[in-house]
Amino acid sequence: MSRTWPADPVPETPAEDLLRELAPQVLGALVRRYGHFDTAEDAVQEALIAAADGWPRDGVPENPRGWLITVASRRLTDLLRRERARMRREDTVARWVLPEQWRAPAADRPPADADDTLILLFLCCHPALSAASQIALTLRAVGGLSTAEVARAFLVPEATMTRRISRGKQRIRDSGLRFAPPTGPERANRLAAVLHVLYLIFTEGYARTAGPGLLRADLTAEAIRLTRLVRRLVPEDPEVTGLLALMLLTDARAPARIGVHGELVPMAEQDRSRWRADQIAEGIELISGALPRGVVGAYQLQAAIAAVHDEAPSAAATDWAQITALYEVLLAMSDNPVVALNHAVAVAMSRGAPAGLALLAGLADDPRLADDPRLPAARAHLWELEGERVAAREAYRMAAARSTNLAQQRYLNARAERLAGDQPPAGSADDAPTGSSAGDPPIAG
């Protein structure tokens, strides 16, 4: 049974928007100054609760970041004192802060040569952590995702993700890792995990897994901002450039994805004049410069696919043959079920629906897609193109039941209802969901 959400989502207040933006900055400041990642996160959460309760009533302070850091620092001290009998945390803090090599500027003064959020990002991706913990912890600490949202991004149960995050925080605490930007080989070792994290944060913002709205512009903007910072560190890395290009080319379509009543608009029906031309131009320039510079990676290929979509003057003019070829190269790089799903849809668009349905049938038993709405949504559309209205209608309903996002549920149920009436099927590849229930190619699996 699908989750029930309010019919009209309540917009976030300016104070809530500000708190979401400041949360990773405040956490980074506390960890930089005091250490104790796990306890600092608890202290920041309590400061955010105090702000959410007081700011709407009393007004936003003149220096909201400083206010949050002050309150969180006090709460951190309280929490450390409670645990002094077991961990003697106050003595540990004194040892960390006093020696010259551990000194740091005041918590409300970010270092001049680095961004606290970026340093926090690399800390969460430290080699002392498992790959799964690196990504999960960063999505929680830097991306601001709930544990349930992180679990959805990984296609694992929430309880499993809770354990991963807890183990990650425990490992950081026990290792005594310094809050400092990595350099040289250490930075290179962590880069792949950092890019994967940013990729998932952006994806959650572009098509949120749960809730009433489709987009979380705060997450997409933060992912783009952090990726620009990473690229500033390693400007010659083609995969970093490819990821930034992918984000820009995908986010460029965001203004046209939501209709006047908040409904989801599939790519084929979008007003392309509303796409952000400046982001498309920047993304194409970036990927055009990255592709010739050596080994082509997954982010570059996905950016190239996004560029083909964005350069098409209309949905009907989309070069599906080129997109199919790019997906085949991408599919050869990794065993990713969502890439395989997108490839099947591209094959359907370039070679006919039966060919795509045959490939989708091969994904039916993949446990990683067992609860994912994208597989039945793709199957539904291809069946619709083939005139199999009953099968398509049931598949749309299955996809809607699996989705936890209200905008996607409404879109999928509307497609099913259309087939239940007398309206003719779409009958055109222009309406294809291109492998996702949202009508846009998903960029993460």
TIBA-334384 format. One record per residue (C-alpha): x negated, y negated, z negated. Coordinates in Angstrom, 3 decimals, always signed. Layout:
residues N
@east:X, north:Y, up:Z
...
This chain:
residues 445
@east:+0.000, north:+0.000, up:+0.000
@east:-1.357, north:-3.427, up:+0.887
@east:-1.995, north:-6.015, up:-1.785
@east:+0.560, north:-8.778, up:-2.254
@east:-0.696, north:-12.355, up:-2.136
@east:+1.094, north:-15.691, up:-2.508
@east:+2.726, north:-16.826, up:+0.713
@east:+1.072, north:-20.236, up:+0.582
@east:-2.509, north:-20.265, up:-0.764
@east:-3.315, north:-22.982, up:-3.260
@east:-6.172, north:-25.119, up:-1.916
@east:-9.247, north:-25.463, up:-4.049
@east:-9.739, north:-28.751, up:-5.837
@east:-12.816, north:-30.902, up:-5.174
@east:-14.113, north:-29.882, up:-8.617
@east:-13.851, north:-26.185, up:-7.723
@east:-15.652, north:-26.780, up:-4.436
@east:-18.435, north:-28.585, up:-6.301
@east:-18.761, north:-25.828, up:-8.907
@east:-19.138, north:-23.179, up:-6.210
@east:-21.856, north:-25.246, up:-4.531
@east:-23.736, north:-25.927, up:-7.775
@east:-23.545, north:-22.447, up:-9.336
@east:-26.621, north:-20.896, up:-7.615
@east:-28.593, north:-24.121, up:-8.100
@east:-27.901, north:-24.114, up:-11.844
@east:-28.719, north:-20.421, up:-12.151
@east:-31.953, north:-20.949, up:-10.257
@east:-32.905, north:-23.850, up:-12.525
@east:-32.335, north:-21.806, up:-15.686
@east:-34.202, north:-18.748, up:-14.433
@east:-37.088, north:-20.922, up:-13.260
@east:-37.394, north:-22.560, up:-16.665
@east:-36.497, north:-19.783, up:-19.115
@east:-36.548, north:-16.437, up:-17.316
@east:-33.955, north:-13.869, up:-18.506
@east:-32.016, north:-13.535, up:-15.261
@east:-29.138, north:-11.505, up:-16.684
@east:-28.590, north:-13.679, up:-19.764
@east:-28.991, north:-16.861, up:-17.712
@east:-26.246, north:-15.669, up:-15.366
@east:-23.893, north:-15.155, up:-18.329
@east:-24.727, north:-18.638, up:-19.636
@east:-24.077, north:-20.239, up:-16.253
@east:-20.717, north:-18.476, up:-15.993
@east:-19.682, north:-19.888, up:-19.361
@east:-20.785, north:-23.371, up:-18.301
@east:-18.741, north:-23.060, up:-15.110
@east:-15.678, north:-22.025, up:-17.123
@east:-16.127, north:-25.051, up:-19.398
@east:-16.423, north:-27.328, up:-16.359
@east:-13.401, north:-25.806, up:-14.628
@east:-11.391, north:-26.430, up:-17.781
@east:-12.659, north:-29.929, up:-18.600
@east:-13.487, north:-31.677, up:-15.336
@east:-9.955, north:-31.767, up:-13.892
@east:-8.832, north:-33.392, up:-17.149
@east:-11.808, north:-35.625, up:-18.024
@east:-13.266, north:-36.261, up:-14.591
@east:-16.460, north:-35.028, up:-12.927
@east:-19.604, north:-36.217, up:-14.770
@east:-21.913, north:-38.690, up:-13.085
@east:-24.577, north:-35.968, up:-12.855
@east:-22.593, north:-32.718, up:-12.566
@east:-25.653, north:-30.542, up:-11.957
@east:-27.393, north:-31.926, up:-15.017
@east:-24.223, north:-31.465, up:-17.074
@east:-23.969, north:-27.825, up:-16.075
@east:-27.646, north:-27.171, up:-16.760
@east:-27.396, north:-28.761, up:-20.205
@east:-24.325, north:-26.751, up:-21.179
@east:-25.717, north:-23.536, up:-19.702
@east:-29.060, north:-24.063, up:-21.483
@east:-27.267, north:-24.405, up:-24.812
@east:-25.263, north:-21.274, up:-24.153
@east:-28.427, north:-19.455, up:-23.110
@east:-30.043, north:-20.375, up:-26.400
@east:-27.007, north:-19.117, up:-28.291
@east:-26.995, north:-15.848, up:-26.398
@east:-30.714, north:-15.311, up:-26.956
@east:-30.347, north:-15.931, up:-30.674
@east:-27.630, north:-13.315, up:-30.906
@east:-29.976, north:-10.724, up:-29.459
@east:-33.134, north:-11.691, up:-31.364
@east:-32.994, north:-8.668, up:-33.683
@east:-33.005, north:-6.270, up:-30.743
@east:-35.100, north:-8.007, up:-28.113
@east:-36.788, north:-10.913, up:-29.973
@east:-35.950, north:-13.046, up:-26.985
@east:-36.960, north:-16.358, up:-28.540
@east:-40.541, north:-15.164, up:-28.953
@east:-40.511, north:-13.877, up:-25.372
@east:-39.287, north:-17.240, up:-24.076
@east:-42.038, north:-19.014, up:-26.018
@east:-44.698, north:-16.737, up:-24.519
@east:-43.340, north:-17.258, up:-21.011
@east:-43.091, north:-21.027, up:-21.220
@east:-46.171, north:-22.094, up:-23.172
@east:-49.140, north:-20.627, up:-21.233
@east:-50.310, north:-22.874, up:-18.435
@east:-49.576, north:-20.404, up:-15.673
@east:-45.954, north:-20.095, up:-16.786
@east:-45.162, north:-23.771, up:-17.204
@east:-42.443, north:-25.230, up:-15.030
@east:-40.774, north:-28.601, up:-14.660
@east:-37.658, north:-29.395, up:-16.662
@east:-34.654, north:-27.314, up:-15.632
@east:-32.843, north:-30.305, up:-14.142
@east:-35.835, north:-31.215, up:-11.944
@east:-36.244, north:-28.854, up:-9.013
@east:-39.839, north:-28.396, up:-7.846
@east:-40.837, north:-30.697, up:-5.021
@east:-42.061, north:-27.973, up:-2.698
@east:-39.243, north:-25.457, up:-2.934
@east:-35.486, north:-25.049, up:-3.210
@east:-34.329, north:-23.327, up:-6.405
@east:-31.636, north:-21.419, up:-4.540
@east:-34.159, north:-20.128, up:-2.003
@east:-36.577, north:-19.058, up:-4.759
@east:-33.675, north:-17.291, up:-6.479
@east:-32.921, north:-15.556, up:-3.195
@east:-36.466, north:-14.211, up:-2.888
@east:-36.499, north:-13.226, up:-6.573
@east:-33.404, north:-11.092, up:-6.059
@east:-35.158, north:-9.436, up:-3.109
@east:-38.268, north:-8.528, up:-5.101
@east:-39.878, north:-5.149, up:-4.242
@east:-39.381, north:-4.063, up:-7.871
@east:-35.693, north:-3.645, up:-6.997
@east:-34.164, north:-1.022, up:-4.748
@east:-32.920, north:-2.254, up:-1.380
@east:-29.302, north:-1.770, up:-2.457
@east:-29.858, north:-3.722, up:-5.684
@east:-31.671, north:-6.520, up:-3.839
@east:-28.744, north:-7.181, up:-1.549
@east:-25.998, north:-6.647, up:-4.111
@east:-27.624, north:-8.846, up:-6.736
@east:-28.290, north:-11.673, up:-4.299
@east:-24.729, north:-11.636, up:-3.026
@east:-23.555, north:-12.025, up:-6.633
@east:-26.128, north:-14.568, up:-7.811
@east:-26.681, north:-16.665, up:-4.692
@east:-23.621, north:-16.012, up:-2.560
@east:-21.117, north:-16.262, up:-5.392
@east:-19.229, north:-13.150, up:-4.270
@east:-17.272, north:-11.096, up:-6.781
@east:-18.353, north:-7.532, up:-7.432
@east:-15.299, north:-6.312, up:-5.494
@east:-16.259, north:-8.422, up:-2.464
@east:-19.820, north:-7.102, up:-2.561
@east:-18.501, north:-3.544, up:-2.751
@east:-16.340, north:-4.173, up:+0.312
@east:-19.344, north:-5.522, up:+2.209
@east:-21.198, north:-2.256, up:+1.490
@east:-18.159, north:+0.004, up:+2.022
@east:-18.675, north:+1.558, up:-1.450
@east:-16.443, north:+1.782, up:-4.567
@east:-16.460, north:-1.214, up:-6.893
@east:-17.722, north:+0.921, up:-9.804
@east:-20.759, north:+1.927, up:-7.748
@east:-21.539, north:-1.685, up:-6.962
@east:-21.147, north:-2.698, up:-10.624
@east:-23.823, north:-0.182, up:-11.563
@east:-26.165, north:-1.408, up:-8.811
@east:-25.865, north:-5.019, up:-9.934
@east:-26.399, north:-4.090, up:-13.586
@east:-29.496, north:-2.049, up:-12.734
@east:-30.865, north:-4.934, up:-10.679
@east:-30.503, north:-7.438, up:-13.513
@east:-32.015, north:-4.954, up:-15.976
@east:-35.019, north:-4.407, up:-13.700
@east:-35.651, north:-8.141, up:-13.333
@east:-35.428, north:-8.589, up:-17.089
@east:-37.758, north:-5.703, up:-17.887
@east:-40.317, north:-6.620, up:-15.198
@east:-40.841, north:-10.194, up:-16.413
@east:-40.922, north:-11.418, up:-12.814
@east:-41.994, north:-15.025, up:-12.335
@east:-39.584, north:-17.515, up:-10.841
@east:-41.816, north:-18.763, up:-8.041
@east:-41.732, north:-18.723, up:-4.240
@east:-43.510, north:-15.702, up:-2.705
@east:-46.497, north:-16.246, up:-0.465
@east:-48.321, north:-14.328, up:+2.247
@east:-47.773, north:-10.556, up:+2.459
@east:-45.336, north:-10.588, up:-0.457
@east:-43.036, north:-12.933, up:+1.450
@east:-43.174, north:-10.728, up:+4.549
@east:-42.243, north:-7.649, up:+2.514
@east:-39.109, north:-9.314, up:+1.179
@east:-38.021, north:-11.004, up:+4.388
@east:-35.968, north:-8.132, up:+5.838
@east:-33.884, north:-7.846, up:+2.674
@east:-33.420, north:-11.612, up:+2.537
@east:-32.139, north:-11.701, up:+6.115
@east:-29.732, north:-8.843, up:+5.476
@east:-28.363, north:-10.651, up:+2.432
@east:-27.839, north:-13.886, up:+4.361
@east:-26.158, north:-11.892, up:+7.144
@east:-23.660, north:-10.392, up:+4.692
@east:-22.988, north:-13.698, up:+2.953
@east:-22.172, north:-15.318, up:+6.282
@east:-19.940, north:-12.426, up:+7.297
@east:-17.933, north:-12.655, up:+4.079
@east:-17.456, north:-16.353, up:+4.680
@east:-16.407, north:-15.949, up:+8.303
@east:-13.889, north:-13.163, up:+7.653
@east:-13.360, north:-12.794, up:+3.916
@east:-12.503, north:-9.292, up:+2.759
@east:-9.677, north:-10.285, up:+0.413
@east:-7.423, north:-13.183, up:-0.479
@east:-4.936, north:-15.444, up:+1.250
@east:-7.255, north:-17.306, up:+3.611
@east:-9.416, north:-16.025, up:+6.434
@east:-12.439, north:-18.314, up:+6.085
@east:-14.737, north:-19.331, up:+3.250
@east:-16.534, north:-22.267, up:+4.795
@east:-18.632, north:-22.696, up:+1.658
@east:-20.252, north:-19.293, up:+2.200
@east:-20.873, north:-19.760, up:+5.920
@east:-22.372, north:-23.194, up:+5.311
@east:-24.587, north:-21.888, up:+2.506
@east:-25.761, north:-18.932, up:+4.590
@east:-26.669, north:-21.255, up:+7.458
@east:-28.424, north:-23.668, up:+5.088
@east:-30.486, north:-20.913, up:+3.476
@east:-31.355, north:-19.373, up:+6.833
@east:-32.644, north:-22.755, up:+7.996
@east:-34.823, north:-22.880, up:+4.874
@east:-36.183, north:-19.392, up:+5.543
@east:-36.904, north:-20.345, up:+9.148
@east:-38.811, north:-23.376, up:+7.890
@east:-41.051, north:-20.924, up:+5.988
@east:-41.538, north:-18.557, up:+8.965
@east:-40.752, north:-20.557, up:+12.122
@east:-42.432, north:-18.040, up:+14.429
@east:-40.421, north:-15.006, up:+13.292
@east:-38.000, north:-14.201, up:+16.154
@east:-35.558, north:-12.290, up:+13.939
@east:-35.151, north:-15.229, up:+11.553
@east:-34.457, north:-17.422, up:+14.570
@east:-32.103, north:-14.787, up:+15.958
@east:-30.115, north:-14.675, up:+12.727
@east:-29.772, north:-18.451, up:+12.626
@east:-28.655, north:-18.445, up:+16.276
@east:-26.122, north:-15.701, up:+15.537
@east:-24.630, north:-17.667, up:+12.647
@east:-24.402, north:-20.896, up:+14.621
@east:-22.866, north:-19.247, up:+17.696
@east:-20.322, north:-17.355, up:+15.601
@east:-19.436, north:-20.219, up:+13.261
@east:-18.932, north:-22.485, up:+16.289
@east:-15.622, north:-20.694, up:+16.926
@east:-14.288, north:-21.198, up:+13.395
@east:-12.157, north:-24.338, up:+14.077
@east:-10.067, north:-22.439, up:+16.634
@east:-9.570, north:-19.242, up:+14.581
@east:-6.763, north:-20.633, up:+12.398
@east:-3.438, north:-21.914, up:+13.758
@east:-1.394, north:-24.857, up:+12.513
@east:+0.460, north:-22.650, up:+10.024
@east:-2.634, north:-20.860, up:+8.781
@east:-2.172, north:-17.887, up:+11.073
@east:-5.086, north:-15.998, up:+12.601
@east:-5.725, north:-16.770, up:+16.270
@east:-7.554, north:-14.013, up:+18.213
@east:-10.453, north:-15.059, up:+20.393
@east:-8.553, north:-14.549, up:+23.640
@east:-5.927, north:-17.076, up:+22.553
@east:-8.238, north:-19.675, up:+21.043
@east:-8.488, north:-23.218, up:+22.382
@east:-12.127, north:-23.160, up:+23.432
@east:-12.252, north:-26.955, up:+23.552
@east:-12.166, north:-26.791, up:+19.737
@east:-15.316, north:-24.695, up:+19.549
@east:-18.291, north:-26.655, up:+18.212
@east:-20.289, north:-27.474, up:+21.318
@east:-23.295, north:-28.745, up:+19.354
@east:-23.666, north:-25.469, up:+17.473
@east:-23.278, north:-23.454, up:+20.667
@east:-25.982, north:-25.522, up:+22.363
@east:-28.340, north:-25.142, up:+19.394
@east:-27.661, north:-21.418, up:+19.085
@east:-28.270, north:-20.776, up:+22.788
@east:-31.489, north:-22.774, up:+22.680
@east:-32.682, north:-20.817, up:+19.650
@east:-31.920, north:-17.363, up:+21.053
@east:-33.295, north:-18.273, up:+24.485
@east:-36.570, north:-19.206, up:+22.825
@east:-36.680, north:-16.160, up:+20.520
@east:-35.950, north:-13.331, up:+22.966
@east:-39.189, north:-13.641, up:+25.005
@east:-41.414, north:-13.675, up:+21.879
@east:-42.154, north:-9.986, up:+21.424
@east:-40.078, north:-7.112, up:+20.038
@east:-36.342, north:-7.769, up:+20.193
@east:-34.489, north:-7.047, up:+16.948
@east:-30.889, north:-6.492, up:+15.929
@east:-30.160, north:-10.113, up:+15.007
@east:-31.439, north:-11.347, up:+18.355
@east:-29.251, north:-8.846, up:+20.199
@east:-26.166, north:-9.835, up:+18.234
@east:-26.926, north:-13.489, up:+18.906
@east:-27.190, north:-12.699, up:+22.613
@east:-23.755, north:-11.027, up:+22.470
@east:-22.311, north:-14.072, up:+20.699
@east:-23.867, north:-16.315, up:+23.343
@east:-22.161, north:-14.366, up:+26.152
@east:-18.804, north:-14.869, up:+24.421
@east:-19.435, north:-18.567, up:+23.789
@east:-20.655, north:-19.323, up:+27.300
@east:-17.591, north:-17.794, up:+28.972
@east:-15.236, north:-20.583, up:+30.116
@east:-12.255, north:-18.339, up:+29.355
@east:-11.526, north:-14.943, up:+27.854
@east:-10.846, north:-13.544, up:+31.312
@east:-14.283, north:-14.681, up:+32.499
@east:-16.147, north:-12.861, up:+29.707
@east:-18.995, north:-10.740, up:+31.054
@east:-18.002, north:-7.494, up:+29.336
@east:-20.497, north:-5.458, up:+31.348
@east:-23.366, north:-7.497, up:+29.890
@east:-21.893, north:-7.243, up:+26.389
@east:-21.591, north:-3.456, up:+26.788
@east:-25.234, north:-3.194, up:+27.823
@east:-26.360, north:-5.285, up:+24.854
@east:-24.337, north:-3.145, up:+22.439
@east:-25.910, north:-0.007, up:+23.891
@east:-29.376, north:-1.364, up:+23.116
@east:-28.216, north:-2.360, up:+19.635
@east:-26.621, north:+1.032, up:+19.028
@east:-29.901, north:+2.743, up:+19.871
@east:-31.608, north:+0.837, up:+17.037
@east:-29.476, north:+2.018, up:+14.120
@east:-26.632, north:+4.287, up:+13.086
@east:-24.130, north:+1.532, up:+12.289
@east:-20.466, north:+2.547, up:+12.598
@east:-19.236, north:-1.014, up:+13.210
@east:-21.732, north:-1.468, up:+16.043
@east:-20.441, north:+1.817, up:+17.492
@east:-16.866, north:+0.547, up:+17.159
@east:-17.706, north:-2.733, up:+18.892
@east:-19.499, north:-0.826, up:+21.630
@east:-16.389, north:+1.303, up:+22.202
@east:-14.217, north:-1.785, up:+22.595
@east:-16.725, north:-3.374, up:+24.967
@east:-16.697, north:-0.166, up:+27.031
@east:-12.900, north:-0.338, up:+27.138
@east:-13.032, north:-3.905, up:+28.388
@east:-15.656, north:-3.153, up:+31.047
@east:-14.760, north:+0.400, up:+32.100
@east:-11.142, north:+0.890, up:+31.079
@east:-9.190, north:+1.651, up:+27.907
@east:-9.419, north:+5.479, up:+28.204
@east:-13.216, north:+5.327, up:+28.068
@east:-13.070, north:+3.172, up:+24.948
@east:-10.465, north:+5.401, up:+23.266
@east:-12.672, north:+8.436, up:+23.840
@east:-15.518, north:+6.742, up:+22.009
@east:-13.234, north:+5.625, up:+19.172
@east:-12.064, north:+9.225, up:+18.739
@east:-15.646, north:+10.142, up:+17.924
@east:-15.633, north:+7.672, up:+15.021
@east:-12.436, north:+8.989, up:+13.427
@east:-14.272, north:+11.274, up:+10.986
@east:-16.966, north:+8.802, up:+9.954
@east:-16.473, north:+8.383, up:+6.168
@east:-17.928, north:+4.864, up:+6.318
@east:-14.850, north:+3.754, up:+8.270
@east:-12.318, north:+5.758, up:+6.262
@east:-10.699, north:+2.678, up:+4.703
@east:-11.793, north:+0.069, up:+7.218
@east:-8.980, north:-1.722, up:+9.111
@east:-11.129, north:-2.355, up:+12.184
@east:-10.969, north:+1.195, up:+13.536
@east:-7.135, north:+1.503, up:+13.668
@east:-6.888, north:-2.115, up:+14.883
@east:-9.165, north:-1.388, up:+17.823
@east:-7.389, north:+1.890, up:+18.573
@east:-4.009, north:+0.131, up:+18.397
@east:-4.941, north:-2.459, up:+20.961
@east:-6.338, north:+0.037, up:+23.427
@east:-3.243, north:+2.185, up:+23.069
@east:-1.175, north:-0.924, up:+23.699
@east:-3.088, north:-1.559, up:+26.905
@east:-2.346, north:+2.019, up:+27.948
@east:+1.391, north:+1.539, up:+27.317
@east:+1.444, north:+3.843, up:+24.259
@east:+3.684, north:+1.481, up:+22.292
@east:+4.710, north:+3.851, up:+19.483
@east:+1.153, north:+4.986, up:+18.750
@east:-0.100, north:+1.398, up:+18.972
@east:+2.571, north:+0.145, up:+16.589
@east:+1.727, north:+2.753, up:+13.960
@east:-1.990, north:+2.051, up:+14.280
@east:-1.411, north:-1.678, up:+13.804
@east:+0.578, north:-0.916, up:+10.671
@east:-2.193, north:+1.346, up:+9.410
@east:-4.743, north:-1.408, up:+9.989
@east:-2.549, north:-3.927, up:+8.141
@east:-2.179, north:-1.536, up:+5.202
@east:-5.952, north:-1.135, up:+4.980
@east:-6.667, north:-4.852, up:+5.148
@east:-6.947, north:-6.835, up:+1.913
@east:-6.863, north:-10.213, up:+3.649
@east:-3.427, north:-11.803, up:+3.971
@east:-4.147, north:-13.611, up:+7.260
@east:-5.306, north:-10.368, up:+8.846
@east:-2.324, north:-8.482, up:+7.429
@east:+0.091, north:-10.993, up:+8.932
@east:-1.618, north:-10.856, up:+12.308
@east:-1.624, north:-7.062, up:+12.461
@east:+1.950, north:-6.724, up:+11.232
@east:+3.055, north:-9.289, up:+13.828
@east:+1.448, north:-7.198, up:+16.574
@east:+3.299, north:-4.148, up:+15.273
@east:+6.618, north:-5.997, up:+15.116
@east:+6.199, north:-7.220, up:+18.673
@east:+5.895, north:-3.636, up:+19.844
@east:+8.970, north:-2.658, up:+17.834
@east:+11.079, north:-5.152, up:+19.801
@east:+11.687, north:-5.706, up:+23.458
@east:+8.640, north:-7.846, up:+24.156
@east:+6.269, north:-6.340, up:+26.730
@east:+2.814, north:-5.208, up:+25.656
@east:-0.128, north:-7.513, up:+26.120
@east:-1.373, north:-5.492, up:+29.080
@east:-4.575, north:-7.486, up:+29.338
@east:-8.059, north:-7.237, up:+27.968
@east:-7.751, north:-10.896, up:+27.040
@east:-5.947, north:-9.932, up:+23.819
@east:-8.569, north:-7.458, up:+22.707
@east:-9.549, north:-7.594, up:+19.051
@east:-13.117, north:-6.717, up:+20.159
@east:-13.654, north:-4.217, up:+17.406
@east:-12.183, north:-6.092, up:+14.469
@east:-8.809, north:-6.726, up:+12.964
@east:-9.561, north:-10.429, up:+13.069
@east:-9.833, north:-10.866, up:+16.816
@east:-13.518, north:-11.809, up:+16.717
@east:-16.492, north:-9.472, up:+16.940
@east:-17.583, north:-8.709, up:+13.363
@east:-21.251, north:-9.469, up:+12.820
@east:-21.876, north:-7.049, up:+9.990
@east:-21.091, north:-3.487, up:+9.175
